[in-house]
Amino acid sequence: MWSALASILLGVFGWVIPKLLIEPGKEIFDLRREAQECMIVYGNLSPEAPADERRTAAEAFRRVGSGLVSRHTAAFRWVTWWYERRLHWDINSAGSLLIGLGNATQFEGFSCANLSSSVTRIRECLRLRTPEPPPVIRVLMEKCCSATSHELPANQAARLARCCPAHGSAPGGGRKIEQMDKPKQERRRRHCLRNGGF
């Protein structure tokens, strides 16, 4: 009798603990990761992006944002305490900002979200790091942006154009990098490093 009762209690606890404690936390962790993915994939959306691409980006932002807001409003108190007091996440604000970002992307032609303060605030709310270019890309960008006047081969020019559109073009398929003073070189280097990998 006691063994049967113990088995029932263990079964109940085995269902309650994952359902009420582990599963809500996992959902929030997953949405936090998806928020980072959305900002990486759609954060550099071009102003000339077609309407269907804008709609896809907006739906992704709104889906993740509404998921965060709904988890906040429907969460149990101990779950709220866990991510607010222990992890210092503000998923409600992050979700609202993502929804606003999605609406602006689709209906107001908002572009290049990664350069906006909204993305910075979202990452602060979720304690997300700003992605950095991989080491190989970083070295390439440093070499490109610290160069003085010279002609780049066509393959390097294409690569540079993708990461750093601020460079001017030169005839003959190559890219010519003009002479720059040190402050301008540093600004251009930062621009390339910021956009080189993402």
C-alpha positions in Angstrom: 0.0 0.0 0.0 2.7 2.5 1.0 4.8 1.6 -2.0 1.8 2.2 -4.3 1.2 5.6 -2.6 4.8 6.5 -2.9 4.8 5.6 -6.6 1.8 7.8 -7.2 3.3 10.7 -5.3 6.6 10.3 -7.2 4.7 10.2 -10.5 2.8 13.4 -9.6 6.0 15.2 -8.6 7.7 14.0 -11.7 5.0 15.6 -13.8 4.5 18.8 -11.8 8.2 19.8 -11.4 9.0 19.7 -15.2 5.6 21.2 -16.1 5.6 24.1 -13.7 9.3 24.8 -13.2 11.5 23.5 -16.0 9.2 24.0 -19.0 8.4 27.7 -18.4 12.1 28.5 -18.0 13.0 26.6 -21.1 10.4 28.5 -23.1 11.8 31.8 -22.0 15.4 30.7 -22.7 14.3 29.6 -26.2 12.5 32.9 -26.9 15.6 34.8 -25.7 17.8 32.8 -28.1 15.2 33.4 -31.0 15.3 37.2 -30.2 19.0 37.2 -30.8 18.6 35.2 -34.0 16.0 37.6 -35.3 18.1 40.6 -34.7 21.1 39.0 -36.4 19.1 37.8 -39.4 16.9 40.8 -40.0 18.9 43.5 -38.2 20.6 44.7 -41.4 17.5 44.8 -43.5 18.1 47.0 -46.5 15.9 50.1 -47.2 15.3 48.6 -50.7 14.1 45.2 -49.3 11.0 43.9 -51.0 7.6 43.9 -49.2 7.6 40.1 -48.7 11.0 40.2 -47.0 9.8 43.0 -44.8 6.7 41.1 -43.9 8.8 38.0 -43.0 11.1 40.1 -40.8 8.2 41.8 -39.1 6.4 38.5 -38.4 9.5 37.1 -36.9 10.0 40.2 -34.6 6.3 40.1 -33.6 6.1 36.4 -33.0 9.1 36.4 -30.6 8.0 39.7 -29.0 4.5 38.4 -28.3 5.9 35.2 -27.0 8.0 37.1 -24.4 5.1 39.3 -23.4 2.7 36.4 -23.0 5.2 34.4 -21.0 5.6 37.4 -18.7 1.8 38.1 -18.2 0.9 34.4 -17.8 4.0 33.3 -15.8 3.7 31.9 -12.3 5.1 34.1 -9.6 8.1 32.0 -8.9 9.0 32.0 -12.6 8.7 35.8 -12.7 10.9 36.0 -9.5 13.5 33.7 -11.1 14.1 35.6 -14.3 13.6 39.1 -12.8 15.4 38.9 -9.5 18.0 36.2 -10.3 18.7 36.6 -14.0 17.8 40.3 -14.2 15.8 39.9 -17.4 13.0 42.2 -18.4 11.3 40.1 -20.9 8.1 42.2 -20.9 9.9 45.3 -22.1 12.0 43.3 -24.6 8.9 41.8 -26.0 7.1 45.1 -26.4 10.2 46.6 -28.2 10.3 43.6 -30.6 6.6 44.0 -31.4 7.2 47.7 -32.1 10.2 46.9 -34.2 8.2 44.5 -36.3 5.4 47.0 -36.8 7.9 49.7 -37.8 9.7 47.3 -40.2 6.5 46.4 -42.1 4.4 49.6 -42.0 6.9 52.4 -41.7 9.8 51.1 -43.9 12.1 50.9 -40.9 15.5 49.5 -41.9 19.0 48.7 -40.4 17.5 47.9 -37.0 20.9 46.9 -35.6 21.9 50.6 -35.7 18.9 51.7 -33.7 18.6 52.2 -29.9 15.7 49.7 -29.8 18.0 46.7 -30.5 20.4 48.0 -27.9 17.7 48.2 -25.3 16.3 44.7 -26.2 19.8 43.2 -25.7 20.1 45.0 -22.4 16.7 43.8 -21.3 17.6 40.2 -22.1 21.3 40.5 -21.1 22.4 39.5 -24.6 25.8 40.2 -26.0 26.2 42.2 -29.2 27.5 39.7 -31.8 31.0 40.3 -33.0 32.5 39.3 -36.3 34.5 36.1 -36.3 38.2 36.5 -35.9 39.0 35.9 -39.6 36.4 38.5 -40.7 37.7 40.9 -38.1 41.3 40.6 -39.3 40.1 41.1 -42.9 38.2 44.2 -42.0 41.0 45.7 -40.1 43.3 45.2 -43.1 40.8 46.6 -45.5 39.9 49.7 -43.4 43.4 50.6 -42.4 44.7 50.6 -46.0 45.9 53.7 -47.7 45.6 54.6 -51.4 45.9 51.5 -53.5 43.9 49.3 -55.9 42.2 46.2 -54.5 41.7 43.1 -56.7 38.2 42.5 -57.9 37.5 39.6 -55.5 38.6 41.7 -52.5 36.7 44.7 -53.8 33.5 42.7 -53.8 34.1 41.4 -50.3 34.8 44.9 -49.1 31.7 46.3 -50.8 29.5 43.9 -48.9 30.9 44.7 -45.5 31.8 48.4 -45.9 29.7 50.3 -48.5 31.2 53.5 -47.4 34.3 52.9 -49.7 34.2 54.7 -53.0 34.5 52.8 -56.3 37.3 53.0 -58.8 37.3 52.3 -62.5 38.5 48.9 -63.7 36.5 46.7 -61.3 38.8 47.5 -58.3 38.1 49.6 -55.3 40.2 52.6 -54.5 40.5 53.6 -50.9 41.2 57.3 -50.5 43.7 58.8 -48.2 42.1 59.4 -44.8 43.1 61.1 -41.6 43.3 58.9 -38.5 39.9 59.8 -37.1 38.2 59.0 -40.4 40.2 55.8 -40.7 39.1 54.8 -37.2 35.4 55.5 -37.9 35.5 53.5 -41.1 37.3 50.6 -39.3 34.6 50.5 -36.7 31.9 50.6 -39.3 33.5 47.6 -41.1 34.0 45.7 -37.9 30.4 46.3 -36.9 28.9 45.2 -40.2 31.5 42.7 -41.4 30.1 39.5 -39.9 26.5 40.4 -39.3 
